[in-house]
Every structure is written in structure tokens, then in C-alpha cells.
Amino acid sequence: MINMPDLTEEQRKEFEEKLKNMSPEELNQFQKEQCIFCQIISGKVPSKKVYDDNKCMAILDINPATRGHILILPKEHYSIMPQVPEEVVSHMFLVAKAFSQVLLKKLKSSGTNIFIANGLIAGQKAQHFMIHLIPRKEDDQLLNLEEKFIEPEMVKKVKVAVENKLNELLGIKKVIVEESQLEEGKEEKKDKTDKVKNKKNIDETNQDEESDSENQKENEEEEDDDEEETTENDDVEDDEEKNKKDEDQTDINLDDIANLFK
């Protein structure tokens, strides 16, 4: 196994460069060769083994958090949980379930913690995935976590982000939208609807004005036609009356003349 603190600066740089140029398969094999837990599983390093099957092994932690702290390890080398096949994870949790019951009965534990340190920031100290099974007693002061208040808006954002990613991983075609986004969408839709309504009202108003203008124009034309027709009728009536007067006058004159010859 390579111990980084024992390397010189030049050796360390050369080693890091070598790691960068490794393929995923070569890197996995290298990690397996350097992994202390792979050495334990192969029997090269002694351990307090309490369970062994074809998929996993359970050993007592040499630096236990409490008495009876058990580590459940997959036989194959996996660095973090997402790399572990589902059937292996399922099997390991069945083993954890059985051991939890054993610890509660045989060690008279008040409870158990079953957890995974997944990544360096989560407290993972070795690059080999494992399940920790820790017996608990009253007032053991272990895992005393301080409660923190998170703003409701942040809780909503986290919920949406987690649900969307989970749906994506599970192949579910469903997108979760925040209530605030829904409200924004409603407001935007309302604005668009109002704009359409306003435009429609403006168009109808313009059409009504155009229609009134056309009607007014038609009425004016009709009035002009009526005036012209009235004027023509008046002229015709005047001509008829004049002709009638002329005829009457002519008749009278002819009668008078006829009487002269009697």
C-alpha cells in the first residue's frame, strides 16, 4: 500500500499524474489494491468477523462509537453508494436489519443507528462503501445534533429540486413546480388574458366607431337624397300646377271665344 506522507514532493506529483492518466478500470483496480477493507475481505489483514456470505461481510469496528459497533461491507470494491448494484444494497440492508434485532436483544440496547457516511464531507474515512450499525443506550451523548431552522421558502426549493431529480432518475415524466412559479405563471397568464381582452375591446370600440361613422355617413347621404328627391318632387308639383293653370286658363279662353260665335 502507498502511504502518501512517506512520498517526496517529486514522487507525490509523479503519483498524482499517474492517477490522472488511469482509465476507470485501472483506477478501480488501484483503489482496490490500496483499500484496507479489501485487504480485510481477502484475509490479508485480520479482523473480528461476525458474518460472511457471497455478497457481504460484517466485522466489528476496531474504533467503535459504542460497544457492538458493526461494519457491513460489500465483497466487491465500491467507493460510494451510487456505485453499488441494487441487489447488493438490498442484501446488505437485510443483513443490517437482522443484526439490529440481534444487538437489541443480546446487548440490551435501547435502539440502533443505521447510517452510511457517503463521501468525505459526510465523514467517510475509507474509500470503501459500508453500512454502520451502532447500538444506542440512554444518555450516551452520541450523535448529539443541533437542530437548525430552515426558511420555509428554502424547504420548498429543496423539495422541488429533490423530487424533480428523483423523478428523472426513476424515469417518471413529471416536473414539480414551485407554488411561487405557479403563481407567477398565473399572473403572467392573467396579464396575457387582460392584454388580449383590452385589445379585443379596443378593436370592438374601433369597429363600433367605424360602424357609427359609416352609419352617420349613410344617413347623411340618405338625407341628401331625400332633400334632392323632395326638391325634384316640389319642382314637378310646381310644373304640374303651372300646366294645370295654363290648361284651365286655356279652357276658359276657348269657351269665351266659342260663346262669341253663338
C-alpha positions in Angstrom: 0.0 0.0 0.0 1.2 3.5 -0.8 1.5 5.9 2.2 1.2 9.5 0.8 3.0 11.2 3.7 6.1 8.9 3.1 6.4 10.2 -0.5 8.7 13.1 -1.5 7.2 16.1 -3.3 8.5 14.8 -6.6 7.2 11.3 -6.0 3.8 12.7 -5.0 3.5 14.8 -8.2 4.5 11.8 -10.3 2.0 9.7 -8.5 -0.8 12.2 -9.0 0.0 12.5 -12.7 -0.2 8.7 -13.0 -3.6 8.7 -11.3 -4.9 11.3 -13.8 -3.9 9.1 -16.8 -5.5 5.9 -15.5 -8.7 4.5 -17.1 -11.7 4.0 -14.8 -11.0 0.2 -14.7 -7.3 0.8 -13.8 -8.3 3.4 -11.2 -10.8 1.0 -9.6 -8.2 -1.8 -9.5 -5.7 0.5 -8.0 -8.1 1.7 -5.3 -9.0 -2.0 -4.6 -5.3 -2.8 -4.1 -4.8 0.2 -1.8 -8.1 -0.4 0.2 -7.6 -1.7 3.7 -11.1 -3.1 3.8 -10.5 -5.1 0.5 -7.4 -6.4 2.3 -9.6 -7.4 5.3 -12.2 -9.1 3.0 -9.4 -11.1 1.2 -8.0 -12.2 4.6 -4.7 -10.4 4.2 -5.5 -8.2 7.2 -7.0 -9.8 10.3 -10.4 -8.6 11.6 -13.2 -9.5 14.1 -15.5 -11.1 11.5 -19.1 -11.7 12.7 -20.8 -12.6 9.4 -19.8 -13.6 5.9 -21.7 -14.6 2.7 -21.1 -14.4 -1.1 -22.2 -10.7 -1.2 -21.0 -9.0 2.0 -19.1 -9.4 5.3 -19.8 -7.9 8.7 -16.9 -7.1 11.1 -16.6 -5.3 14.5 -15.2 -1.8 14.1 -11.7 -1.5 15.7 -12.5 2.1 16.8 -16.2 1.7 17.8 -18.5 4.6 18.5 -20.2 2.3 21.1 -19.8 -1.3 22.2 -21.0 -3.6 19.4 -20.4 -1.1 16.5 -20.6 -3.3 13.4 -19.4 -2.5 9.8 -21.2 -4.3 6.9 -19.0 -4.3 3.8 -19.7 -5.4 0.2 -17.3 -8.1 -1.0 -16.6 -6.1 -4.2 -14.9 -2.7 -4.0 -17.3 0.3 -4.4 -16.3 3.7 -3.2 -19.7 5.3 -2.7 -23.3 4.1 -2.6 -24.4 5.2 -6.1 -21.8 2.7 -7.5 -23.2 -0.3 -5.6 -25.7 -2.6 -7.6 -29.2 -2.5 -6.2 -29.3 -6.2 -5.4 -26.1 -5.8 -3.3 -27.5 -2.8 -1.4 -30.8 -4.6 -0.8 -29.0 -7.7 0.6 -26.7 -5.6 2.8 -29.8 -3.8 4.4 -31.4 -7.2 5.1 -28.2 -8.2 6.9 -28.3 -4.8 8.8 -32.0 -5.5 9.8 -31.1 -8.9 11.2 -28.1 -7.5 13.2 -30.2 -4.7 14.5 -32.5 -7.2 16.1 -29.5 -9.2 17.5 -28.0 -6.1 19.1 -31.3 -5.0 20.7 -31.7 -8.5 22.3 -28.2 -9.6 23.1 -26.7 -6.3 24.1 -30.0 -5.0 25.6 -29.6 -1.8 23.5 -32.3 0.9 23.7 -32.0 1.4 20.0 -29.7 1.3 17.0 -28.4 3.8 14.4 -28.0 2.5 10.9 -26.3 5.0 8.7 -23.9 5.5 5.7 -21.0 8.0 5.5 -21.3 8.7 1.8 -18.4 10.9 0.7 -15.5 12.7 2.6 -17.7 15.6 3.7 -20.1 13.2 5.3 -17.4 11.6 7.4 -16.3 8.8 5.1 -12.7 7.9 6.1 -12.0 5.0 3.8 -12.8 4.7 0.1 -14.9 1.5 0.6 -18.7 1.7 0.9 -20.1 0.3 4.1 -23.1 0.4 6.4 -22.5 1.4 10.1 -24.7 -0.4 12.7 -24.3 1.3 16.1 -26.1 0.2 19.3 -27.5 3.0 21.4 -28.0 3.5 25.2 -29.9 6.1 27.1 -27.9 9.3 27.6 -24.9 8.0 25.7 -24.4 11.6 24.2 -23.7 10.0 20.8 -24.7 11.9 17.6 -26.0 15.0 19.5 -27.0 17.0 16.5 -28.1 20.6 16.9 -31.4 21.4 15.3 -31.3 24.2 12.7 -34.2 26.3 11.4 -34.5 26.5 7.7 -36.7 29.1 6.0 -40.0 27.7 4.5 -39.0 29.1 1.0 -35.8 27.1 1.1 -37.6 24.0 2.2 -39.9 24.3 -0.8 -37.0 24.8 -3.2 -35.2 21.7 -1.8 -38.4 19.7 -2.0 -38.9 20.6 -5.7 -35.2 20.0 -6.6 -35.1 16.6 -4.9 -38.5 15.4 -6.4 -37.5 16.5 -9.9 -34.1 14.7 -9.7 -35.7 11.6 -8.3 -38.4 11.5 -11.0 -35.6 11.9 -13.6 -33.6 9.0 -12.1 -36.7 6.8 -11.9 -37.8 7.7 -15.4 -41.0 9.4 -14.3 -42.1 12.1 -16.7 -43.3 14.6 -14.2 -42.0 18.0 -13.4 -42.7 19.5 -9.9 -43.2 23.3 -10.0 -42.9 25.6 -7.0 -46.1 27.4 -5.9 -44.4 30.7 -6.4 -43.7 29.7 -10.0 -47.3 28.6 -10.4 -48.5 32.0 -9.1 -46.1 33.8 -11.4 -47.4 31.7 -14.3 -51.0 32.5 -13.3 -50.2 36.2 -13.1 -48.4 36.1 -16.5 -51.3 34.2 -18.0 -53.7 36.7 -16.4 -51.7 39.6 -17.9 -51.8 38.0 -21.3 -55.5 37.4 -21.0 -56.1 41.0 -19.9 -54.0 42.3 -22.8 -56.0 40.1 -25.2 -59.2 41.4 -23.7 -58.1 45.0 -23.8 -57.0 44.6 -27.5 -60.3 43.0 -28.2 -62.2 45.8 -26.5 -60.1 48.4 -28.4 -60.8 46.6 -31.7 -64.5 46.4 -30.9 -64.6 50.1 -29.9 -62.8 51.0 -33.2 -65.2 48.8 -35.1 -68.2 50.5 -33.4 -66.7 53.9 -34.1 -66.2 52.9 -37.8 -69.7 51.5 -37.9 -71.2 54.6 -36.4 -69.2 56.7 -38.8 -70.4 54.7 -41.7 -74.0 54.8 -40.4 -73.7 58.5 -40.0 -72.3 58.9 -43.5 -75.1 56.7 -44.9 -77.7 58.7 -43.0 -76.2 62.0 -44.3 -76.3 60.5 -47.9 -79.9 59.4 -47.4 -80.8 62.8 -46.1 -79.2 64.4 -49.1 -81.0 62.0 -51.4 -84.3 62.8 -49.6 -83.7 66.5 -50.0 -82.9 66.1 -53.7 -85.9 64.0 -54.1 -88.1 66.5 -52.2 -86.7 69.3 -54.3 -87.4 67.3 -57.5 -90.9 66.5 -56.3 -91.5 70.1 -55.4 -90.3 71.2 -58.9 -92.5 68.6 -60.5 -95.5 69.7 -58.5 -94.9 73.3 -59.4 -94.7 72.4 -63.1 -97.9 70.4 -62.8 -99.8 73.2 -61.1 -98.5 75.7 -63.7 -99.6 73.5 -66.5 -102.9 72.9 -64.9 -103.4 76.7 -64.5 -102.3 77.2 -68.1 -104.8 74.5 -69.2 -107.5 76.0 -67.1 -106.8 79.4 -68.5 -106.7 78.0 -72.0 -110.1 76.3 -71.5 -111.6 79.5 -70.2 -110.4 81.5 -73.1 -111.6 78.9 -75.6 -115.1 78.9 -74.0 -115.2 82.6 -74.1 -114.2 82.6 -77.7 -116.8 79.9 -78.6 -119.6 81.9 -77.0 -118.8 84.7 -79.3 -119.8 82.6 -82.3 -123.2 81.6 -80.9 
